[in-house]
């Protein structure tokens, strides 16, 4: 097994050479927000989708556009509004009078990186159309189904403070997002750098740093990253602690959790830990990798009870207790 890990380490070292230059290039355009950048890379390397929650102006759109530029892939931004229709997202059939037939006009979902801006402002039918694209990697227009090109990533945003005119996302759709990342304000130094960049310097143009084919090869290597059986058991125990907290000595959480994390949490937590190891140049995952990505993978999968809301207990508080109690291998 040690020899196998050495082989995987060599593969990771070979295929991860683009990571550091890519992060530096993105950092020339997106000042700060290191955690958001790394989370987006984890999603890209695992084929997951990411939900970004933060107030306006924190470079969420800029990040998605910049990643598309440095990877030289197609980018589309879709502004979700209450009057958005499924056809506005996936496309429709258009009549051609000169030929007397219908032709397919593909919608903006046919891109590699899709920014679903303010996703919770669109009605259920639009969410249903997006759900098919996210889960099945395909789109149905009329009677035909069309596959989406890889890499395909939906990066959705929602505003935590403005809830008027919004539709709560269905639990089934929220669970399809690999991670939910909370985007915070930049530091003083970062904000000063942003000020200088915008008001005194020419806007930097990101350079192409990696090709889509290289990203797809990196995905294959990420799948091969070694996860010890004890770490797999640890991941399962963490997820089960959100479902059956009393079995782990967390009786105080039993009334706080309405529903625990789904089996997708176990899968994505493992995949994200592998990608985190890849970003750090390792061919094996560690418990620290699991903890690093754990909050982002689990926070939107733990449904809190009314009692928790009344006592102002957050999913962060619940997960902190879970990670404190579950034994680390």
CORURUR-V823337 format. One record per backbone hydrogen bond with DSSP energy under -0.5 kcal/mol. NH is the residue of the N-H (numbers start at 1). CO is the residue of the C=O. Records with the same first field share a line. If there is no record, write none. Layout:
# CORURUR-V823337
NH = CO  CO
This chain:
# CORURUR-V823337
5 = 1
6 = 2
7 = 3
8 = 4
9 = 5
10 = 6
11 = 7
12 = 8
13 = 9
14 = 10
15 = 11
16 = 12
17 = 14
19 = 16
20 = 16
21 = 17
22 = 18
23 = 19
24 = 20
25 = 21
26 = 22
27 = 23
28 = 24  25
29 = 25  26
30 = 26
31 = 29
37 = 33
38 = 34
39 = 35
40 = 36
41 = 37
42 = 38
43 = 39
44 = 40
45 = 41
46 = 42  43
47 = 43
48 = 43
50 = 154
51 = 179
52 = 50  156
53 = 51  181
54 = 52  158
58 = 55
63 = 59
64 = 60
65 = 61
66 = 62
67 = 63
68 = 64
69 = 65
70 = 66
71 = 67
72 = 68
73 = 68
76 = 113
78 = 76  115
79 = 77
80 = 78  117
84 = 81
88 = 85
89 = 85  86
90 = 86
91 = 87
92 = 105
94 = 103
96 = 101
97 = 95
99 = 96
100 = 96
101 = 96
103 = 94
105 = 92
106 = 104
107 = 90
108 = 88
109 = 89
110 = 107
111 = 109
112 = 74
113 = 74
114 = 112  153
115 = 76  113
116 = 114  155
117 = 78  115
119 = 116  157
121 = 118
122 = 119
126 = 123
127 = 123
128 = 124
129 = 125
130 = 126
131 = 127
132 = 128
133 = 129
134 = 130
135 = 131
136 = 132
137 = 132  133
138 = 132
139 = 146
141 = 139  144
144 = 141
146 = 139
148 = 137
153 = 112
155 = 114  153
156 = 50  154
157 = 116
158 = 52
160 = 158
163 = 161
166 = 163
167 = 120
173 = 170
174 = 170
175 = 171
176 = 172  173
177 = 173  174
178 = 49
179 = 49
180 = 296
181 = 51  179
183 = 53  181
184 = 182
191 = 187
192 = 188
193 = 189
194 = 190
195 = 191
196 = 192
197 = 193
198 = 194
199 = 195
200 = 196
201 = 196
206 = 204
209 = 70
210 = 70
215 = 211
216 = 212
217 = 213
218 = 214
219 = 215
220 = 216
221 = 217
222 = 218
223 = 219
224 = 220  221
225 = 221  222
226 = 283
231 = 228
232 = 228
233 = 229
234 = 230
235 = 231
236 = 232
237 = 233
238 = 234
239 = 235
240 = 236
241 = 237
242 = 238  239
243 = 239  240
244 = 240
247 = 244
248 = 245
249 = 246
250 = 245
253 = 250
254 = 250  251
255 = 251
256 = 253
257 = 253
258 = 256  303
259 = 303
265 = 262
266 = 262
267 = 263
268 = 264
269 = 265
270 = 266
271 = 267
272 = 268
273 = 269
274 = 270
275 = 271
276 = 272
277 = 273
278 = 274
279 = 275
280 = 276
281 = 278
282 = 277
285 = 226
289 = 286
290 = 286
291 = 287
292 = 288
293 = 289
294 = 290
295 = 291
297 = 293
298 = 294
299 = 295
301 = 298
302 = 298
303 = 259  301
305 = 256
309 = 305
310 = 306
311 = 307
312 = 309
313 = 308
318 = 314
319 = 315
320 = 316
321 = 317
322 = 318
323 = 319
324 = 320
325 = 321
326 = 322
